[in-house]
Amino acid sequence: MTEHVWSYQPTAGHLAGTDLTGYKVEATDGSIGKVDKHSDEVGDAYLVVDTGVWIFGKEVLLPASTVVSIDPEDKKIFVDRTKEQIKSAPEFHRDKHLGDTGYREELGTYYGVGAPFGGRPA
């Protein structure tokens, strides 16, 4: 089951309805980009992050459960994954994957059950 992957952790400090667009996203080992789009839907919350030049202008989809904390003053979101774990996630293409349940399941497995600190399950 991977549905918890698509919900914010209770300790993240996320307030439903807050516009996170433009917030900087920080991995455990540095900045990975800015939020381009996000969803607050219960059980289907995520961030679409524009990585800029970091991985050659690609976007990544991060399930809400990866968010550790949100700093509204500095407009930063902290996630509990390394840059390499995020870079190694299943490739994301907005036009193809946003509504694709198969992709969501694959990504949920990558970030979710059996992979408590991201990356592939041991």
C-alpha positions as a Markdown table, in Angstrom:
| # | Residue | x | y | z |
|---|---|---|---|---|
| 1 | Met | 0.0 | 0.0 | 0.0 |
| 2 | Thr | 1.4 | 3.4 | -1.0 |
| 3 | Glu | -1.4 | 5.8 | -0.4 |
| 4 | His | 0.3 | 7.3 | 2.7 |
| 5 | Val | 3.1 | 8.4 | 0.4 |
| 6 | Trp | 0.7 | 10.9 | -1.1 |
| 7 | Ser | -0.1 | 12.7 | 2.2 |
| 8 | Tyr | 1.9 | 15.3 | 4.1 |
| 9 | Gln | 3.5 | 14.2 | 7.4 |
| 10 | Pro | 1.6 | 15.7 | 10.3 |
| 11 | Thr | 4.9 | 17.3 | 11.5 |
| 12 | Ala | 5.7 | 19.0 | 8.1 |
| 13 | Gly | 3.8 | 22.1 | 9.0 |
| 14 | His | 1.8 | 22.2 | 5.8 |
| 15 | Leu | -1.4 | 24.1 | 5.9 |
| 16 | Ala | -4.0 | 23.1 | 3.2 |
| 17 | Gly | -4.6 | 25.9 | 0.8 |
| 18 | Thr | -1.1 | 27.5 | 1.1 |
| 19 | Asp | 0.3 | 28.3 | -2.3 |
| 20 | Leu | 3.8 | 26.6 | -2.4 |
| 21 | Thr | 4.5 | 27.7 | -6.0 |
| 22 | Gly | 8.0 | 29.3 | -6.2 |
| 23 | Tyr | 9.2 | 27.8 | -2.9 |
| 24 | Lys | 12.8 | 26.5 | -3.0 |
| 25 | Val | 13.1 | 22.8 | -2.4 |
| 26 | Glu | 16.0 | 21.5 | -0.3 |
| 27 | Ala | 17.2 | 17.9 | -0.3 |
| 28 | Thr | 19.2 | 16.6 | 2.6 |
| 29 | Asp | 22.4 | 17.6 | 0.7 |
| 30 | Gly | 21.4 | 20.8 | -1.0 |
| 31 | Ser | 19.0 | 22.7 | -3.2 |
| 32 | Ile | 17.2 | 20.8 | -6.0 |
| 33 | Gly | 15.0 | 23.5 | -7.5 |
| 34 | Lys | 11.7 | 25.3 | -7.1 |
| 35 | Val | 8.1 | 24.2 | -6.8 |
| 36 | Asp | 6.3 | 24.7 | -10.2 |
| 37 | Lys | 3.0 | 23.0 | -9.3 |
| 38 | His | 1.6 | 21.3 | -6.3 |
| 39 | Ser | -1.5 | 19.5 | -5.1 |
| 40 | Asp | -3.1 | 19.5 | -1.7 |
| 41 | Glu | -5.7 | 16.8 | -2.4 |
| 42 | Val | -6.1 | 14.4 | 0.5 |
| 43 | Gly | -4.3 | 11.2 | -0.4 |
| 44 | Asp | -3.0 | 12.7 | -3.6 |
| 45 | Ala | -0.7 | 15.5 | -2.5 |
| 46 | Tyr | 2.6 | 16.1 | -4.4 |
| 47 | Leu | 5.1 | 18.7 | -5.6 |
| 48 | Val | 6.3 | 19.2 | -9.1 |
| 49 | Val | 9.8 | 20.6 | -8.8 |
| 50 | Asp | 11.6 | 22.4 | -11.7 |
| 51 | Thr | 15.2 | 21.3 | -11.2 |
| 52 | Gly | 16.6 | 24.0 | -13.5 |
| 53 | Val | 20.1 | 23.2 | -14.6 |
| 54 | Trp | 20.7 | 20.7 | -11.8 |
| 55 | Ile | 19.4 | 17.7 | -13.9 |
| 56 | Phe | 19.3 | 19.6 | -17.2 |
| 57 | Gly | 16.0 | 21.4 | -16.7 |
| 58 | Lys | 13.9 | 18.3 | -15.9 |
| 59 | Glu | 11.0 | 18.3 | -13.5 |
| 60 | Val | 10.6 | 15.8 | -10.7 |
| 61 | Leu | 7.4 | 14.7 | -8.9 |
| 62 | Leu | 7.8 | 14.4 | -5.2 |
| 63 | Pro | 5.1 | 12.7 | -3.1 |
| 64 | Ala | 4.0 | 14.9 | -0.1 |
| 65 | Ser | 5.3 | 12.4 | 2.4 |
| 66 | Thr | 8.9 | 13.3 | 1.4 |
| 67 | Val | 8.3 | 16.8 | 2.9 |
| 68 | Val | 9.9 | 17.1 | 6.4 |
| 69 | Ser | 9.2 | 20.8 | 7.0 |
| 70 | Ile | 8.0 | 24.0 | 5.3 |
| 71 | Asp | 9.5 | 27.4 | 6.2 |
| 72 | Pro | 6.9 | 30.0 | 5.0 |
| 73 | Glu | 9.2 | 32.9 | 6.0 |
| 74 | Asp | 12.1 | 31.8 | 3.8 |
| 75 | Lys | 9.8 | 30.1 | 1.3 |
| 76 | Lys | 11.7 | 26.8 | 1.5 |
| 77 | Ile | 10.5 | 23.2 | 1.6 |
| 78 | Phe | 12.8 | 20.6 | 3.1 |
| 79 | Val | 12.6 | 16.9 | 1.9 |
| 80 | Asp | 14.1 | 13.8 | 3.5 |
| 81 | Arg | 15.8 | 12.6 | 0.3 |
| 82 | Thr | 19.3 | 13.2 | -1.2 |
| 83 | Lys | 19.7 | 14.8 | -4.5 |
| 84 | Glu | 20.9 | 11.4 | -5.9 |
| 85 | Gln | 17.8 | 9.6 | -4.6 |
| 86 | Ile | 15.6 | 12.2 | -6.3 |
| 87 | Lys | 17.6 | 12.1 | -9.5 |
| 88 | Ser | 17.3 | 8.3 | -9.6 |
| 89 | Ala | 13.5 | 8.3 | -9.2 |
| 90 | Pro | 11.4 | 7.1 | -12.1 |
| 91 | Glu | 11.6 | 9.8 | -14.8 |
| 92 | Phe | 8.7 | 12.3 | -14.8 |
| 93 | His | 7.1 | 13.9 | -17.8 |
| 94 | Arg | 4.3 | 16.2 | -16.8 |
| 95 | Asp | 2.1 | 15.6 | -19.9 |
| 96 | Lys | 2.4 | 11.9 | -19.6 |
| 97 | His | 2.5 | 11.2 | -15.9 |
| 98 | Leu | 0.4 | 13.7 | -13.9 |
| 99 | Gly | -2.8 | 11.6 | -14.3 |
| 100 | Asp | -1.2 | 8.2 | -14.8 |
| 101 | Thr | -2.0 | 5.8 | -11.9 |
| 102 | Gly | 0.6 | 3.3 | -13.0 |
| 103 | Tyr | 3.3 | 5.9 | -12.7 |
| 104 | Arg | 2.0 | 7.0 | -9.3 |
| 105 | Glu | 2.1 | 3.4 | -8.1 |
| 106 | Glu | 5.7 | 3.1 | -9.4 |
| 107 | Leu | 6.8 | 6.4 | -7.8 |
| 108 | Gly | 4.9 | 5.5 | -4.6 |
| 109 | Thr | 6.8 | 2.2 | -4.3 |
| 110 | Tyr | 10.1 | 4.0 | -5.0 |
| 111 | Tyr | 9.5 | 6.6 | -2.2 |
| 112 | Gly | 7.2 | 4.5 | 0.0 |
| 113 | Val | 6.9 | 1.2 | 1.7 |
| 114 | Gly | 10.2 | -0.7 | 1.9 |
| 115 | Ala | 12.3 | 2.4 | 1.2 |
| 116 | Pro | 12.1 | 4.3 | 4.4 |
| 117 | Phe | 14.9 | 6.7 | 3.5 |
| 118 | Gly | 14.2 | 6.9 | -0.2 |
| 119 | Gly | 15.9 | 5.2 | -3.1 |
| 120 | Arg | 15.2 | 1.6 | -3.9 |
| 121 | Pro | 14.1 | -0.9 | -1.3 |
| 122 | Ala | 17.0 | -2.9 | 0.3 |
